């Protein structure tokens, strides 16, 4: 059965899954979910994912949400080797640490700062400083290695690039984060189908957020 992905292109977590699939050479049957129209609350989608979140992957009898879990599953189940998600415990634990950093720190802080503007709230400068703090940590992570979890590109880079490219597209100044700039450029050139899988969606949400955040 084909792999089905419920998604929206503007969502960084959804784009991380799209990038992972491209890196693995996988074909996905895409099912776009219009969250603004409440399509994620329809009974047929809630029957698949009771948390009604995207992305959601359906692989036969397996129904999986949480983007980083989807990315690691795809890499483990369908990867020709373990390059994207290493089997070695020492290498894998660093990839996992960066995935948790993306989920619980960088993406979380960015979401808390930027996404309330969708409902008309004003941007909070205290939360903005927290985003910069997290970016500073990411810049430090890249001091030792070419990529976020070593010298090879992994799913940790894929998930983080979906977040960072969204922040970049929203107009945040990256001048002081020279290592992030170099890393981001490498990811954009080395990830297959980057523009289609991630760049276009980042621009959609980035352009909207840029206009809202600049107006504050």
C-alpha positions in Angstrom: 0.0 0.0 0.0 1.2 3.5 -0.7 2.5 5.7 2.1 -0.1 8.4 2.8 0.8 11.7 4.4 -1.7 14.2 5.8 0.0 17.5 5.7 0.1 21.2 4.9 3.0 22.8 3.0 3.3 25.8 5.3 4.0 23.6 8.4 7.7 23.1 9.3 7.0 19.7 10.8 5.2 18.6 7.7 8.0 19.8 5.5 10.6 17.9 7.6 8.7 14.7 6.6 8.6 15.7 3.0 12.3 16.4 3.0 13.0 13.0 4.7 11.0 11.2 2.1 12.9 13.0 -0.7 16.2 12.0 0.9 15.1 8.4 1.0 13.7 8.4 -2.5 10.2 7.6 -1.2 7.0 8.4 -3.0 4.2 9.7 -0.8 0.5 10.0 -1.5 -0.2 13.5 -0.3 -3.4 14.5 1.4 -3.5 18.2 2.1 -5.3 19.2 5.3 -6.7 22.8 5.5 -6.3 23.5 9.2 -7.7 27.0 8.9 -10.9 25.6 7.5 -11.0 23.0 10.3 -10.5 20.0 8.1 -8.3 18.4 10.8 -11.4 18.2 13.0 -13.4 16.2 10.5 -14.5 12.8 11.9 -12.7 10.8 9.2 -9.4 12.4 10.1 -10.0 12.2 13.9 -10.6 8.5 13.3 -7.1 8.2 12.0 -5.4 10.6 14.5 -7.5 11.4 17.7 -5.1 14.2 18.4 -6.0 15.6 15.0 -2.5 16.9 14.3 -0.4 17.1 11.2 1.7 15.6 9.8 0.1 12.2 10.1 1.5 9.2 8.2 -0.4 6.1 7.3 1.7 3.1 6.3 -0.7 0.1 6.0 -2.0 -0.6 9.5 0.5 1.9 11.0 -0.9 5.3 11.8 1.8 7.7 13.1 2.0 11.3 14.0 4.7 13.5 15.6 6.9 14.6 12.8 10.3 13.6 14.3 9.0 10.1 15.0 7.7 9.9 11.4 11.1 11.0 10.1 13.1 8.4 12.2 10.6 5.7 11.3 10.9 6.4 7.6 14.7 6.4 7.8 14.8 3.2 9.8 12.1 1.3 7.8 13.0 2.4 4.3 16.6 3.7 4.4 19.1 1.7 2.2 21.6 2.2 5.1 21.7 4.0 8.5 23.2 7.2 7.3 20.2 9.4 8.0 19.5 7.7 11.4 22.6 5.9 12.7 22.4 2.5 14.3 25.4 3.1 16.5 24.2 4.2 20.0 26.7 7.0 20.4 25.9 8.5 17.0 22.2 8.0 17.4 22.0 9.6 20.8 23.4 12.8 19.4 20.9 12.8 16.6 18.1 12.2 19.1 19.4 15.0 21.3 19.2 17.4 18.4 15.7 16.2 17.5 14.5 16.9 21.0 16.3 20.3 21.0 14.3 21.1 17.8 11.0 20.0 19.2 11.3 21.2 22.8 13.5 24.3 22.5 14.0 25.9 19.1 10.7 25.1 17.4 8.8 25.5 20.6 10.2 29.0 21.3 9.7 30.1 17.7 6.1 28.9 17.8 5.4 30.6 21.1 6.8 33.9 19.7 5.5 33.9 16.1 2.3 31.9 15.8 0.1 33.9 18.2 0.0 36.6 15.4 -2.2 34.3 13.4 -5.0 35.1 15.9 -4.2 38.8 16.1 -1.9 38.8 19.2 1.1 41.2 19.4 4.6 39.7 19.2 6.3 39.4 22.6 9.8 40.7 22.6 10.7 38.6 25.7 9.8 35.5 23.7 11.8 36.9 20.8 14.9 37.0 22.9 14.3 33.3 23.8 14.4 32.5 20.1 17.8 34.2 19.8 19.1 32.3 22.8 18.1 29.0 21.2 19.7 30.0 17.9 22.9 30.9 19.8 22.9 27.3 21.1 22.5 25.9 17.7 25.3 28.0 16.4 27.5 26.6 19.2 26.5 23.0 18.3 27.9 23.6 14.8 31.3 24.6 16.2 32.6 21.1 16.3 30.9 19.4 13.3 29.8 20.3 9.8 26.2 19.2 10.6 24.2 19.4 13.8 24.9 15.8 15.0 28.2 15.1 13.3 30.0 15.4 10.0 27.2 13.7 8.0 23.7 14.9 7.3 21.0 13.2 9.3 17.3 13.5 10.1 18.3 15.9 12.9 19.5 18.3 10.2 16.3 17.8 8.1 14.0 18.6 11.1 16.1 21.6 12.2 16.4 23.0 8.7 12.6 23.0 8.4 12.5 25.1 11.5 15.4 27.4 10.7 14.4 28.1 7.2 11.0 29.2 8.4 12.7 31.6 10.9 14.9 32.9 8.1 12.0 33.4 5.7 10.2 35.4 8.4 12.9 38.0 8.3 15.0 37.3 11.4 18.6 38.6 11.1 21.0 35.7 10.9 24.2 37.9 10.5 25.6 36.9 13.9 25.0 33.2 13.4 27.8 32.5 10.9 27.9 28.7 11.5 24.1 28.5 11.0 24.4 30.4 7.8 27.0 27.9 6.4 25.1 24.9 7.6 21.8 26.2 6.1 23.5 26.8 2.8 24.8 23.2 2.8 21.4 21.8 3.7 19.7 23.7 0.9 22.2 22.4 -1.7 22.6 18.8 -0.5 19.0 17.9 0.3 17.2 16.4 -2.7 14.2 18.5 -3.8 14.8 21.1 -1.2 12.9 23.9 -2.9 9.8 21.9 -3.6 9.7 20.0 -0.4 10.6 22.8 2.0 11.6 26.2 0.4 8.3 27.0 -1.1 6.4 26.2 2.0 8.8 28.2 4.2 8.3 31.2 1.9 4.5 31.0 2.2 4.5 31.1 6.0 7.6 33.3 6.2 6.0 36.0 4.0 2.9 36.1 6.1 4.8 36.2 9.4 7.2 38.8 8.1 4.4 41.2 7.4 2.7 40.6 10.7 5.9 40.7 12.9 7.2 43.8 11.2 4.0 45.6 11.8 4.3 45.2 15.6 
